Amino acid sequence: MPQHHSGQERFGLSVALTTPFDENGNIDFGRAVAHARWCLENGCSSVTLFGTTGEGASIADAERGVLIDALVAGRVPASAIVAGVMENSIADACRQAVEALQRGCKSILLAPPSYYKNLSDDGLFAWFSAVFNGLGAAARGIILYNIPSVTAVELSVDLVSRLRAAFGAVIAGVKDSSGNWGYTEKLLAAHKDIAILIGDERDLAAGVRLGGQGAISGMANLVPHRMLPMVYDGRDDAELVAAVRELLTYPVTPAVKAMLARRTKDQAWRRVRAPLVALDDADFDAISRVFDRLNMAKAA
């Protein structure tokens, strides 16, 4: 595994794993295990569950541990699993994080509370502090999740500094899905001694060149091997960036699932949970042409 400047193992590429559902809307554990293993065998260093691409906000508490256990039973090591936590309640966030950490998961991708808007750094600091204190001795491997397009809450660079000053090594990194290059530059300038992960593939190569340690990426469901030069060498890939731009003209998670259905030739991957809606056949055909231009079929 390539090393980064401090000599530690770098984070690398984690797939923001899409969650497959059966015809009744239940998690399809067999497909999930097979897909997670394919991603790890094709260049990913870990899988991230329950994130934005994984429809994490639509996954019930009772399903989370069952999916982690299914992956581990299917020879996906817990040490290669990142568990997303997106909750408003401090107690719920603690419970979900503890459940994953006790199973040996690598990290927790922790989003801020998102129901309340116009939150202050003081309020966010108090919320994160309460979660970390609630985790107690179990607290480790926390990746702060900045995705204001979804949460409407930005994690300021100053807030990250305050949390690191208070909680030290508990905070392993930040996933920056802001798509705001100015913010990304400031975050890397202040905190590249931890794992800064670029969530927007359009900025990935440039972020790695400035010290970013990799990505948690929806595109890794589709072309993980192709992403490795971006993740480890900061090498630009104009074709992949163009495909991401096209994908972003559709609802992102249904579009990633449509492209995965194309890659695997398995229409079951098109299923999403309400309130999301699967792409219709016309959009599926259009997104399939994006897939074909990337020559993803050869990687299947």
N, C-alpha and C positions, 0 to 999 in steps of 0.2 A: 504494500500500500504506500503510495507516495507520502512524503513527509512535508509539513510546512515549516516555516522559518524557525519556530521554537523547538523543533525536533520531535514534537508530539505527533501522533497520528492525526491527520486532518479528517474533517467530517466527511468529505466526498459527496457522493450523489445519493440522496434518498428519494425514492419514488413516493409521491403523494398518492397513495394507492386508492384507486377507485373501488367502490364497494359493489360487488355483484349481487343482484337480487333474483330470486326465482319468480315463477309466474304468479305466486301468491303474495309477493312483496317481502318475503323473508330473506335474510342474508343467505346467499348461496355459498356455504363454507367450502365446498369442493373447488369451485371456481376461484374463490379468494386465495386458497392455498396454492393452487396451480399457478395463478398469476403472480403471486408474491415470489414464488420460487423462480419463475421465469425471469422476473426483474433482477433478482439477486444473481442469477446465473449469467445475466447479460450486462453486468457492469455496475449495478446499484450496490452500495455498501450497506444500505438499510432500507426498510419500508416504513412509511409514516401512515398510521391508521387514523381515521376519524378527523381528518383535516377538511379543508374546504372542498377539494376534489373528491374526497371520500364521503361527502355528504354527512360529515360528522354531527351536524346539528340535527339530523334526522335519525340518528342511531340511538336507540334507547339504552339507558343504563344497563338493563338486564342483558343486552346483547354484547356489550363491550368486552367483558371478560371472556365470554364464550368464543368470540372471534380471536382474541389473543391466544386462548388455549388451543383453538383449532389450528392456528398457524404453527404454534410450538409443536403440537402433536404431528404436524405435517413437515417437520424438520426445517422450519424457519426459526432460527434461534431467537430467544427473547432479547438477547444482547444486540440483535439487528432490528429491533422494533422500536419505533418512536410512537408514542400515543398522544394524539391531539386531545386537548381539553378546552372546550369553549362553553363556559358557564357564566351566569351572572351571580349566583349564590356562592359565597366563600365556602360554605360547607359542601356543596355539590362539587366544586372544583377540587377541594381537598380529597373527597371520597374517590373521585375518578382517578386522580393522580396517584393516590396511595394504592389503589387496586392495580394499576399498571406497574408501579415501581416494585410492589411486593412480588409481582410475577417476573421480575428481573429485566423489565424493559430498559432499553438504553437511555431514553430521554423522554421528557414531557414537553410537547409543543403547546405552550400555554398562552391563549388569547386573553385580552383584557375583557372585563364585563362590557357588554355592548348594548344593553337595553337603554341605559341612561345616556343622554347625549351631552356634549359640551362639558365633559369631565375635566377637572383640573389635575395637574400632576400630583398635587397633594392627595386628592381623592384616590387616584390610581396607585400611588405609592402605598397608601393605607390598605387598599384591597390586596395588592400583591404581597405586602408584608404579612397580612393576616393569613393568606394562603400558605406562605412559606413557613410561618410560625405554626400553623395547623399541621403541616407535614412533619414538623419536628425533625427527629433524627433520620427520617426517611427521605428528607429533601435532598435531591441531587439531580443533575442533568437537565435543568430547566432551560428550555429555549423560549425566549419571549417572542410572541407572534405579532408582528406589526402588519396589519392588513386593513387599513382604514377604508378602502373601497367597500368592504363588507361590514366591518364593525362600526364605522364612523368615529373611531377612536384612534388617534395617533399616539404611539409611544415615543415621546420626545427623546432625543439623545441625552438630554439632561436627566430624564427619568431613569434611563438605563444606567447612567453613572451613579445616581443615588441608590438604586437597587443593588448595584455591584458593590458599592461602598458598604452597604448595610449587610449584605448576604454573601459576598465573596464568591467562593467556588461553587455555591449552589447554582449560580447562573452560568450555564455552559455556552450560551450563544443567543443570537437574535435571528429570527427569520424575517427578512425584510421583503414583504410583498407590496410595498407602497407604490412601486412603479414611478417613484419620484427620485430621479438620479441625484438631485442636490442633497436630499436627505441621505441617500445611500452613501454618498461621498463623505458626509459629515460623520455618519455612523462608523464607517471604516476608519476614518482618521482618528476617532476617539477610542475605538474598541476592537481593533483587529487582533488583539491578543486573545480574544475568544472567537468562537465560531460564528462569523457573520455569514449568513446563508441568503443567497439572492433568490427570491421567489419569482421574480419576473425574468423569464429566459431572455428577453430582449436586452437586459442589462447584465446578464450572467458573466460573459467573458470579460467585460470591462471591470466588473466587480472583483472577479478573481485576480485580475492584474493589479488591483489595488490592495490585495490581501484577503479577499473573501475566501472562505474555506469550502465553498461548494454550494449546494442547492437542495431544497426540498421541492420537487418539481412534478407537475402534472404530466409534462411531456415525457418524463421517464417511464410512464406507462406504455409508451409507444416506441421510443428510440433511445433507450438508455445508453447503448454502446456508442451511438453517435454523439452523445452529449459529453462523453468523458474528456475529449480535448478541451472543451469549454471549461469543464469543472476543474481539471487538474493543471491545464496549461494556459488558461485564459485565451484560448484560440477562438476567434470569431467564426461563426457559421451563418452566413447571410441567408442561406436557403431555409435553415431551421427557424431563424428569426422571422422570415417572411411567412412561414407556415403558422407561427404563433400569432402574427398579426391577423391573418385570415381567421384563425380559430376564434380570436377574441371578438369577431363580428357576430358570433353566435353565443347563446348561453353556454358558459365555459364547461361546466361539468357534463351536461348532456352531449356537448361536442367532443370532449375527450372520450366519453364512453362510445360515441358513434365511431370515432377513429379506431378505438380498441376493437369494436365489433368488426371493423374492416380488417384490421391486422390479423385477428384470430379467426376470421370467417365464422364468427359465432354471434348471431343476432341477439342472443340473451343479454349481451353486454350493453345493449341500448337502454335497458330498463333503469329508471330512476324512481325515487320515492317522491310522492307529492310533498310539497307544492311544486317541485320541479316537474318538467314535462319533457319526454323524449323528443328528439328531433324528428320531424316528419320525413317522409321518404325523399322529398325533393331536397331538403337540407342535408339529409344523410348522403345522397348522391353527390352533392356539392362538396361536402367535407371529405368524402372518399376521394375526390379528385385531388384535394390538398395532400391527402395521405399518399396517393400514387406518385405525385410529383416529388415527394420526399424519398421515394423508393423504399418506403417502409415495408412493403410486402416482402422484400428480400430478407428482411430481418426476422420475419415471423417464423 
